[in-house]
């Protein structure tokens, strides 16, 4: 328990710095309204907790795989006696519990808490807001649970299932989270292929691209002269007694200055960065994407030939007995890299999609409601990552605890169609994006654009 608390405290501190980097500071200044500032700080603490849980869900499967390999390599080492199956199983259960708590209670409470003002006629204060938020949250909970009860009764269509629904802890809440997890896995199915193709564009914007047959010194000199000329024109118009518009010139000046800064950045880059960094990064992305796609295709064949390829849940984490990869520690390390790569790709695809572009946080200018939306979205995606990775066959580490109790995991048709859908969508996105990107880069490289 102490180790779990230490790990979670580290994640909480890290997430606090991340949210502080993006939050809008005017929402937390008590100059105008101390009550609103206090409410926002409480909601921000709940957001930090939720983001820490989301980050823990991302690290859950990689940490379990690495722990198994460490125990397999050093079974009798005194300094890693604390690393055992009980700890790993406890982490899985805690992440599952906190994910439920954050999605069902904490994040709705944080949103309604920031929007509440207290009941009409009641004394103003934080407690009045707490009472109003609690009532609204209770009504929302009854509504959601009622809808889940009706949906499960329609699907099961027998009296025994309706009676079992009265056991809230054993069936009701896991069924609700199963629906949320299925929704998260479907989101990963949509956004990960799109993100895998978008990663090439994002990497191209971050790194210095090589250019063949070009003179950077000449381009930089011409851009500086053009910037100076536009600057003089703006100064001349500003000093003129005629009221002439200088806004078009200002926009042109900012565009030229941005181009000049990019050229200076490329000019300062070393030869290794300019000629090797970008190609190596692209080859690395292409290799990771190709390996992921090959693993999924191989897993599709496994599903047709072997029932053991189906994802399943276990209750006892027997670590340190056998490697979960055919290639030993190297294969386990590759699994961890692929899991992180798929998660980053899904986040990139999520924020690059037209539906959620407006949700992208901005440095020091993200309002609290947008922070809540980001935390909920990241938690839904990250809590589905273990199921997503096991469903696609990226790893053979079986799902522990309640993560393996989802009913749809045992449906062969759902798992098979999911793998086929991922392979087809990823292939289509890559063919479309990479072919266009390679064509554009070749044209630009040989100076034909």
C-alpha positions in Angstrom: 0.0 0.0 0.0 2.9 2.4 0.8 4.4 1.7 -2.6 1.1 2.3 -4.4 0.7 5.6 -2.4 4.2 6.7 -3.3 3.7 6.0 -7.0 0.4 7.8 -7.1 1.8 10.8 -5.2 4.5 11.0 -7.9 2.0 10.9 -10.7 -0.2 13.5 -8.9 2.7 16.0 -8.5 3.6 15.5 -12.2 0.0 16.1 -13.3 -0.2 19.1 -11.1 2.7 20.7 -13.0 1.1 19.8 -16.3 -2.2 21.3 -15.5 -0.6 24.4 -14.0 1.2 24.9 -17.3 -2.1 25.0 -19.2 -4.6 26.5 -16.8 -5.9 30.0 -17.1 -4.6 31.9 -14.1 -7.4 34.5 -14.1 -9.8 31.7 -13.1 -8.0 31.2 -9.8 -7.3 34.8 -8.7 -9.4 35.8 -5.7 -9.3 39.5 -6.4 -13.0 39.6 -7.5 -14.6 36.6 -5.9 -13.0 34.5 -3.2 -15.7 31.9 -3.4 -15.3 31.3 -7.2 -11.6 31.0 -6.8 -11.9 28.5 -4.0 -14.4 26.4 -6.0 -12.1 26.5 -9.1 -9.2 25.3 -7.0 -11.2 22.4 -5.6 -12.3 21.5 -9.1 -8.7 21.8 -10.3 -7.6 19.3 -7.6 -10.2 16.8 -8.8 -8.9 17.3 -12.4 -5.4 16.7 -11.2 -6.5 13.5 -9.5 -8.3 12.3 -12.6 -5.3 13.1 -14.9 -3.0 11.1 -12.5 -5.4 8.1 -12.8 -5.3 8.4 -16.6 -1.5 8.5 -16.5 -1.5 5.5 -14.2 -3.7 3.6 -16.6 -1.3 4.3 -19.4 1.7 3.1 -17.3 -0.2 0.1 -15.9 0.4 -2.5 -18.7 4.0 -1.4 -19.5 4.9 -1.5 -15.8 3.4 -5.0 -15.5 5.3 -6.3 -18.5 8.6 -4.8 -17.3 8.0 -6.1 -13.8 7.5 -9.6 -15.1 10.8 -9.5 -17.1 12.7 -8.1 -14.1 11.4 -10.9 -11.9 12.2 -13.4 -14.6 15.8 -12.2 -14.9 16.5 -11.7 -11.2 14.2 -14.1 -9.3 16.1 -14.1 -6.0 17.4 -10.5 -5.9 16.8 -9.1 -2.4 16.3 -5.5 -3.6 13.3 -6.3 -5.7 11.4 -8.4 -3.2 8.8 -5.6 -3.0 8.0 -6.2 -6.7 5.6 -9.1 -6.7 2.2 -10.3 -8.1 0.3 -8.9 -5.2 1.6 -5.3 -5.9 0.8 -5.6 -9.6 -2.7 -7.0 -8.9 -3.3 -4.2 -6.4 -2.3 -1.6 -8.9 -4.8 -3.0 -11.5 -7.6 -3.0 -8.9 -6.8 0.6 -7.8 -6.7 1.9 -11.3 -10.0 0.3 -12.1 -11.6 1.6 -8.9 -10.2 5.2 -9.4 -11.2 5.2 -13.0 -14.8 4.3 -12.1 -14.7 6.9 -9.3 -13.4 9.7 -11.6 -15.7 9.0 -14.5 -18.9 8.4 -12.6 -18.5 10.9 -9.7 -15.5 13.2 -9.5 -15.5 14.7 -13.0 -19.3 15.3 -13.1 -19.1 16.7 -9.6 -16.2 19.1 -10.7 -18.2 20.4 -13.6 -21.5 20.9 -11.8 -19.6 22.4 -8.8 -18.1 25.1 -11.0 -21.5 25.8 -12.6 -23.5 25.8 -9.4 -24.6 28.9 -7.4 -26.6 27.4 -4.6 -30.4 26.9 -4.4 -32.6 30.0 -4.5 -33.2 31.4 -1.1 -30.3 29.5 0.5 -27.3 31.2 2.2 -24.5 31.8 -0.3 -21.3 29.9 0.2 -19.3 26.9 -0.8 -21.5 24.5 1.2 -24.6 25.8 -0.7 -22.9 24.9 -3.9 -21.9 21.5 -2.5 -25.6 20.8 -1.7 -26.8 21.8 -5.1 -24.1 19.8 -6.9 -24.8 16.7 -4.8 -28.5 16.9 -5.6 -27.9 17.3 -9.3 -25.3 14.5 -9.3 -27.7 12.2 -7.5 -30.5 12.8 -10.0 -28.0 12.3 -12.9 -26.8 9.0 -11.2 -30.3 7.7 -10.9 -31.0 8.6 -14.6 -27.8 6.9 -15.8 -28.3 3.8 -13.7 -31.9 3.6 -14.8 -30.9 3.7 -18.5 -28.2 1.0 -17.9 -30.8 -1.1 -16.1 -33.3 -0.8 -19.0 -30.5 -1.5 -21.6 -29.2 -4.6 -19.7 -32.7 -5.9 -19.2 -33.5 -5.6 -22.9 -30.3 -7.3 -23.9 -30.5 -10.1 -21.4 -34.3 -10.4 -21.6 -34.8 -12.7 -18.6 -35.9 -12.4 -15.0 -32.6 -13.7 -13.6 -30.6 -10.9 -15.1 -33.1 -8.3 -13.8 -32.8 -9.7 -10.3 -29.0 -9.7 -10.5 -29.0 -6.0 -11.3 -30.0 -5.4 -7.7 -26.5 -6.4 -6.7 -25.1 -2.9 -7.4 -21.4 -3.6 -6.6 -21.1 -7.0 -8.2 -22.9 -6.4 -11.5 -24.4 -2.9 -11.9 -21.2 -0.7 -11.7 -19.0 -3.2 -13.6 -21.6 -3.4 -16.3 -21.7 0.4 -16.5 -17.9 0.6 -16.7 -17.9 -2.2 -19.3 -20.1 0.1 -21.5 -17.7 3.0 -20.9 -14.7 0.8 -21.7 -16.3 -0.5 -24.9 -16.9 3.2 -25.8 -13.2 4.0 -25.1 -12.0 1.0 -27.1 -14.2 2.1 -30.1 -12.7 5.6 -29.8 -9.2 4.1 -29.9 -10.2 2.2 -33.0 -11.2 5.4 -34.7 -8.4 7.8 -33.5 -5.4 5.5 -33.4 -5.2 4.7 -37.2 -5.8 8.4 -37.9 -3.1 9.3 -35.4 -0.6 6.9 -36.8 -0.8 8.7 -40.1 -0.8 12.1 -38.5 2.3 11.3 -36.5 4.4 11.8 -39.7 3.0 15.3 -40.2 3.5 16.2 -36.6 7.1 14.9 -36.5 7.8 16.8 -39.7 6.7 20.1 -38.1 8.9 19.5 -35.0 12.1 18.4 -36.8 14.3 20.2 -39.2 13.7 18.8 -42.7 16.5 18.3 -45.2 16.5 20.2 -48.4 18.4 19.2 -51.5 19.7 21.7 -54.1 19.1 24.8 -52.0 21.2 27.6 -50.6 20.1 28.4 -47.0 22.4 31.5 -46.8 20.9 33.0 -49.9 17.3 32.3 -48.7 18.0 33.8 -45.3 19.6 36.9 -46.7 16.6 37.5 -49.1 14.1 37.0 -46.3 15.9 39.5 -44.0 16.0 42.1 -46.8 12.3 41.5 -47.4 11.5 41.8 -43.7 13.4 45.1 -43.5 11.7 46.5 -46.5 8.2 45.7 -45.2 9.2 47.2 -41.8 10.2 50.5 -43.5 7.0 50.6 -45.4 5.0 50.2 -42.1 7.0 53.0 -40.5 6.5 55.3 -43.4 2.8 54.8 -43.5 2.6 55.2 -39.7 4.3 58.6 -39.9 2.2 59.8 -42.9 -0.6 62.3 -42.1 -3.0 60.3 -44.4 -5.0 57.6 -42.6 -3.9 54.6 -44.5 -4.5 51.0 -43.4 -1.3 49.2 -42.4 -3.0 46.0 -41.3 -2.2 44.1 -44.5 1.4 45.1 -44.2 1.5 44.0 -40.6 0.2 40.6 -41.5 2.8 40.3 -44.3 5.5 41.4 -41.9 4.5 38.7 -39.3 4.4 36.1 -42.0 7.9 37.0 -43.3 9.3 37.2 -39.7 7.9 33.7 -39.0 9.6 32.4 -42.2 12.8 34.1 -41.3 12.8 32.5 -37.8 12.3 29.0 -39.3 15.1 29.6 -41.7 17.4 30.7 -38.9 16.5 27.6 -36.9 17.3 25.4 -39.9 20.5 27.3 -40.5 21.7 26.8 -36.9 20.9 23.1 -37.0 23.8 20.7 -37.3 24.5 18.6 -40.4 23.3 15.6 -38.5 20.0 17.2 -37.6 19.5 18.6 -41.0 20.4 15.5 -43.0 19.9 12.5 -40.7 17.5 13.4 -37.9 14.4 13.8 -40.0 14.9 10.7 -42.2 15.8 8.5 -39.2 12.7 9.8 -37.3 10.5 9.0 -40.3 12.0 5.6 -40.7 11.4 4.9 -37.0 7.8 5.9 -37.2 7.3 3.8 -40.3 9.0 0.8 -38.6 6.8 1.1 -35.5 3.7 1.5 -37.5 4.6 -1.4 -39.8 5.4 -3.7 -36.8 2.1 -2.8 -35.2 0.2 -3.6 -38.3 2.1 -6.9 -38.8 1.3 -7.9 -35.2 -2.4 -7.2 -35.7 -2.5 -9.2 -39.0 -0.7 -12.1 -37.3 -3.2 -11.9 -34.4 -6.1 -12.1 -36.9 -4.7 -15.4 -38.1 -4.2 -16.6 -34.5 -7.9 -15.8 -33.8 -9.0 -18.1 -36.6 -6.7 -21.0 -35.6 -6.4 -20.8 -31.8 -8.9 -20.0 -29.1 -6.1 -19.1 -26.7 -5.5 -15.9 -28.7 -8.8 -14.4 -27.4 -8.3 -11.8 -24.6 -9.2 -13.1 -21.2 -9.0 -12.0 -17.6 -7.3 -13.7 -14.7 -7.5 -13.1 -11.0 -4.0 -14.3 -9.9 -1.0 -12.4 -11.2 1.7 -15.1 -11.4 4.7 -13.0 -12.4 8.3 -14.1 -13.0 7.5 -17.5 -14.4 7.4 -17.1 -18.1 8.0 -14.3 -20.6 5.0 -12.8 -22.4 6.9 -12.5 -25.6 8.4 -15.1 -28.0 11.6 -13.0 -28.2 12.2 -12.7 -24.4 13.2 -9.3 -22.9 13.7 -7.8 -26.4 10.2 -8.6 -27.3 8.9 -7.3 -24.0 10.7 -4.0 -24.5 9.2 -3.8 -28.0 5.7 -4.4 -26.6 6.2 -1.5 -24.1 7.4 0.8 -26.9 4.5 -0.2 -29.1 2.0 0.4 -26.3 3.3 3.9 -25.7 3.5 4.6 -29.4 -0.2 3.6 -29.9 -1.3 5.7 -27.0 0.6 8.8 -28.2 -0.9 8.2 -31.7 -4.4 7.9 -30.3 -4.0 11.2 -28.5 -2.6 12.9 -31.6 -5.5 11.5 -33.6 -8.0 12.6 -31.0 -6.8 16.2 -31.0 -6.3 16.3 -34.7 -9.8 15.2 -35.5 -12.2 18.0 -36.6 -14.6 17.1 -33.8 -12.1 17.7 -30.9 -9.7 20.3 -32.3 -11.3 23.0 -30.2 -10.6 20.9 -27.1 -6.8 21.2 -27.5 -5.4 23.0 -24.4 -3.5 26.2 -24.8 -0.5 27.3 -22.7 -1.6 29.5 -19.7 -5.0 30.1 -21.5 -7.1 27.0 -20.9 -10.4 27.6 -19.0 -11.4 25.2 -16.3 -14.3 23.6 -18.2 -11.9 22.7 -21.1 -9.5 21.2 -18.6 -12.3 19.0 -17.2 -13.2 18.0 -20.8 -9.6 17.1 -21.5 -9.2 15.1 -18.3 -12.4 13.1 -19.0 -11.3 12.4 -22.6 -7.8 11.3 -21.7 -9.2 9.1 -18.9 -11.6 7.3 -21.3 -8.8 6.7 -23.8 -6.2 5.6 -21.3 -8.4 3.4 -19.2 -9.2 1.5 -22.4 -5.5 1.1 -23.4 -4.9 -2.2 -21.5 -8.0 -3.8 -23.1 -7.1 -2.2 -26.5 -3.5 -3.6 -26.4 -4.6 -7.1 -25.4 -7.4 -7.2 -28.0 -5.1 -6.3 -30.8 -2.5 -8.9 -29.7 0.2 -6.2 -29.0 0.9 -8.1 -25.8 0.0 -11.5 -24.3 -0.2 -10.1 -20.8 -3.7 -11.2 -19.6 -6.0 -8.6 -18.1 -6.0 -8.6 -14.3 -8.9 -7.9 -11.9 -12.1 -6.4 -13.2 -10.4 -5.3 -16.5 -11.0 -8.9 -17.7 -14.6 -9.1 -16.6 -16.1 -7.3 -19.6 -18.7 -9.5 -21.3 -17.8 -8.4 -24.8 -14.2 -9.7 -24.5 -15.5 -13.2 -24.9 -17.3 -12.5 -28.2 -15.2 -13.9 -31.0 -17.0 -11.8 -33.7 -16.4 -8.5 -31.9 -12.7 -9.2 -31.3 -12.2 -10.5 -34.9 -14.0 -7.6 -36.5 -12.2 -5.2 -34.2 -8.8 -6.5 -35.4 -9.8 -6.5 -39.0 -11.2 -2.9 -38.7 -8.0 -1.7 -37.1 -5.8 -3.3 -39.8 -8.0 -1.9 -42.7 -8.3 1.6 -41.3 -4.6 1.9 -40.5 -3.6 0.7 -44.0 -6.0 3.1 -45.7 -4.8 6.1 -43.6 -1.1 5.2 -44.1 -1.5 4.7 -47.9 -3.3 8.0 -48.2 -1.1 10.1 -45.9 2.3 8.6 -46.7 1.9 8.6 -50.4 0.9 12.3 -50.5 3.6 13.2 -48.0 6.3 11.4 -49.9 5.2 13.0 -53.2 5.1 16.5 -51.7 8.5 16.1 -50.0 10.1 14.8 -53.2 8.8 17.8 -55.1 10.0 20.3 -52.5 13.3 18.5 -52.1 14.2 18.9 -55.8 13.0 22.5 -55.8 10.0 22.1 -58.1 7.4 23.8 -56.0 
